[in-house]
Amino acid sequence: MVDPLSSKAGAIADRRVAPVAPASAVAAAAPTTTATPTVQSTAAALTSSMAATPPVDSERVARVRKAVEDGRFPICPATIADRLLALKLQWNPNDPS
């Protein structure tokens, strides 16, 4: 049998307040103005470099292409159908059709 989540009738819960030492004062951090332009320029450079190259792993594409040509690439129609349906549902999860 599973025990209920509530406390048991015979158990006494210890609800005493533990003493806490006062916190020491902390100095406010000084704002830095030099970090923001560097982060923005780095982000802009990263964005432009990523936009210049396609997000394709050409080595993997070559391996898959070679396996298909050699007849070693496993094709399971049920898996393909399942993944296509999952992809469709992720694109438009609120679409009733």
Rosetta silent file (secondary structure, phi, psi, omega in degrees, C-alpha in Angstrom):
SEQUENCE: MVDPLSSKAGAIADRRVAPVAPASAVAAAAPTTTATPTVQSTAAALTSSMAATPPVDSERVARVRKAVEDGRFPICPATIADRLLALKLQWNPNDPS
SCORE:     score description
SCORE:     0.000 S_00000001
   1 L     0.000  147.275 -178.198    0.000    0.000    0.000 S_00000001
   2 L   -92.235  134.398  177.620    1.200    3.530   -0.732 S_00000001
   3 L   -73.470  144.737  177.256    1.577    5.989    2.156 S_00000001
   4 L   -69.668  160.946 -178.718   -0.366    9.238    1.816 S_00000001
   5 L   -74.151  -24.113 -178.636    1.491   12.459    1.135 S_00000001
   6 L   -71.834  165.808 -179.000    0.231   14.138    4.297 S_00000001
   7 L   -69.665  149.690 -179.125    2.106   13.798    7.569 S_00000001
   8 L   -73.782  153.405 -176.045    1.444   10.705    9.623 S_00000001
   9 L   -62.635  -37.720 -176.510   -0.721   11.009   12.718 S_00000001
  10 L   -84.450  -12.973 -176.590    2.025    9.895   15.126 S_00000001
  11 L   -86.307  138.467  177.536    4.814   12.025   13.599 S_00000001
  12 L  -109.101  124.147 -179.615    5.559   15.470   15.015 S_00000001
  13 L   -81.691  135.375  177.904    6.988   17.976   12.556 S_00000001
  14 L   -85.486  109.143 -175.761    9.883   20.137   13.823 S_00000001
  15 L  -116.932   29.523  178.100    8.865   23.703   12.970 S_00000001
  16 L   -75.280  149.079  179.224   11.342   25.678   15.061 S_00000001
  17 L   -86.776  127.730  179.163   12.949   28.717   13.481 S_00000001
  18 L   -85.317  140.833  178.647   16.708   28.387   13.045 S_00000001
  19 L   -69.413  142.611 -179.008   18.837   31.459   13.871 S_00000001
  20 L  -125.954  133.911  178.397   20.375   33.197   10.854 S_00000001
  21 L   -74.791  146.818  178.865   23.388   35.525   10.925 S_00000001
  22 L   -66.701  146.525 -179.775   22.872   38.953    9.336 S_00000001
  23 L   -75.394  145.688  177.250   24.201   39.340    5.796 S_00000001
  24 L   -81.489  156.577 -178.623   27.238   41.512    5.228 S_00000001
  25 L   -70.505  143.353  179.975   27.000   44.590    3.012 S_00000001
  26 L  -118.940  131.980  179.157   27.877   44.152   -0.646 S_00000001
  27 L   -74.930  143.629  178.834   29.282   46.968   -2.759 S_00000001
  28 L   -70.784  142.943  179.761   27.413   47.761   -5.964 S_00000001
  29 L   -76.282  141.123  177.925   29.120   46.712   -9.154 S_00000001
  30 L   -80.657  135.216  179.915   30.350   49.476  -11.423 S_00000001
  31 L   -69.345  142.832  177.116   28.800   49.375  -14.910 S_00000001
  32 L  -107.850  131.490 -178.641   31.134   48.569  -17.754 S_00000001
  33 L  -102.601  -14.690 -177.082   30.578   50.328  -21.047 S_00000001
  34 L   -81.460  -20.513 -175.900   33.373   48.711  -23.079 S_00000001
  35 H   -74.508  -33.192 -175.184   31.897   45.174  -23.063 S_00000001
  36 H   -64.437  -49.537  178.807   28.730   45.978  -24.993 S_00000001
  37 H   -63.476  -33.979  179.537   30.283   47.165  -28.301 S_00000001
  38 H   -66.420  -42.740  179.299   32.706   44.231  -28.255 S_00000001
  39 H   -66.089  -41.285 -179.836   29.910   41.729  -27.755 S_00000001
  40 H   -66.037  -42.430  179.864   27.811   43.366  -30.457 S_00000001
  41 H   -68.446  -36.511  177.745   30.658   43.441  -32.960 S_00000001
  42 H   -66.344  -42.494  179.112   31.564   39.839  -32.154 S_00000001
  43 H   -64.638  -39.543  178.973   27.926   38.783  -32.558 S_00000001
  44 H   -65.704  -40.702  178.890   27.679   40.657  -35.850 S_00000001
  45 H   -65.979  -41.025  179.192   30.864   39.028  -37.139 S_00000001
  46 H   -66.080  -41.850  179.448   29.645   35.582  -36.082 S_00000001
  47 H   -62.773  -44.800 -179.517   26.257   36.152  -37.688 S_00000001
  48 H   -67.827  -36.500  179.020   27.755   37.261  -40.980 S_00000001
  49 H   -70.235  -35.119  178.426   30.227   34.359  -41.073 S_00000001
  50 H   -72.620  -32.760  179.441   27.469   31.838  -40.332 S_00000001
  51 H   -71.857  -24.764 -177.821   25.219   33.382  -42.982 S_00000001
  52 H   -75.729  -26.220 -178.283   27.995   33.071  -45.576 S_00000001
  53 L  -112.533  140.020  179.124   28.259   29.279  -45.210 S_00000001
  54 L   -72.474  149.166 -179.905   25.339   26.846  -45.532 S_00000001
  55 L   -82.153   59.228 -176.667   24.492   24.743  -42.450 S_00000001
  56 L  -124.808  133.988  174.822   25.368   21.491  -44.205 S_00000001
  57 L   -89.236   95.913 -173.484   27.843   18.834  -43.130 S_00000001
  58 H   -63.718  -30.757  177.903   29.303   18.048  -46.545 S_00000001
  59 H   -65.448  -41.894  179.276   31.252   15.031  -45.251 S_00000001
  60 H   -67.094  -40.227  177.651   28.055   13.427  -43.961 S_00000001
  61 H   -60.255  -42.083  179.283   26.254   14.174  -47.222 S_00000001
  62 H   -64.172  -40.711  179.050   29.087   12.486  -49.115 S_00000001
  63 H   -64.596  -42.893  179.905   28.917    9.410  -46.836 S_00000001
  64 H   -66.931  -42.501  179.448   25.137    9.102  -47.269 S_00000001
  65 H   -60.593  -42.815  179.472   25.388    9.606  -51.042 S_00000001
  66 H   -65.328  -41.073  179.684   28.062    6.880  -51.281 S_00000001
  67 H   -65.639  -37.749  177.624   25.973    4.494  -49.142 S_00000001
  68 H   -66.365  -43.051  179.233   22.904    5.063  -51.355 S_00000001
  69 H   -62.791  -38.199 -178.571   24.958    4.455  -54.506 S_00000001
  70 H   -82.984   -8.785 -179.135   26.404    1.246  -53.053 S_00000001
  71 L    79.839   19.073 -179.332   23.002    0.039  -51.789 S_00000001
  72 L  -100.624   -1.805 -177.813   24.131    0.022  -48.146 S_00000001
  73 L   -81.922  121.040 -177.007   21.845    2.821  -46.930 S_00000001
  74 L   -74.230  126.624  178.858   19.049    1.362  -44.787 S_00000001
  75 L  -118.002  118.733  178.253   15.609    2.477  -45.941 S_00000001
  76 L  -121.525  107.130 -176.474   12.664    1.755  -43.651 S_00000001
  77 H   -57.227  -35.255 -179.870    9.402    3.184  -45.006 S_00000001
  78 H   -65.577  -40.499  179.057    7.730    3.158  -41.562 S_00000001
  79 H   -66.958  -41.591  178.708   10.536    5.236  -40.049 S_00000001
  80 H   -62.103  -44.635  179.462   10.420    7.705  -42.939 S_00000001
  81 H   -63.490  -43.572  179.010    6.641    8.069  -42.570 S_00000001
  82 H   -60.596  -43.380 -178.382    6.895    8.546  -38.797 S_00000001
  83 H   -71.076  -34.252  176.098    9.531   11.235  -39.148 S_00000001
  84 H   -65.766  -41.270  177.916    7.613   13.059  -41.876 S_00000001
  85 H   -65.611  -41.553  178.463    4.507   13.122  -39.673 S_00000001
  86 H   -63.597  -40.275  178.291    6.513   14.354  -36.693 S_00000001
  87 H   -63.999  -41.526  178.418    8.061   17.062  -38.837 S_00000001
  88 H   -62.629  -43.081 -178.954    4.632   18.144  -40.067 S_00000001
  89 H   -67.743  -32.065  178.357    3.273   18.346  -36.512 S_00000001
  90 H   -72.599  -31.560 -179.827    6.232   20.435  -35.369 S_00000001
  91 H   -66.775  -44.966 -173.641    5.721   22.901  -38.215 S_00000001
  92 L  -140.044   73.599 -173.413    2.093   23.651  -37.438 S_00000001
  93 L   -67.039  -21.449 -178.588    1.019   22.061  -34.126 S_00000001
  94 L   -94.389   -0.998 -179.658   -2.281   24.034  -33.967 S_00000001
  95 L   -74.403  121.334 -177.724   -3.387   23.156  -37.489 S_00000001
  96 L   -73.317  -14.427 -176.391   -6.475   20.881  -37.231 S_00000001
  97 L   -84.299    0.000    0.000   -5.905   19.268  -40.625 S_00000001
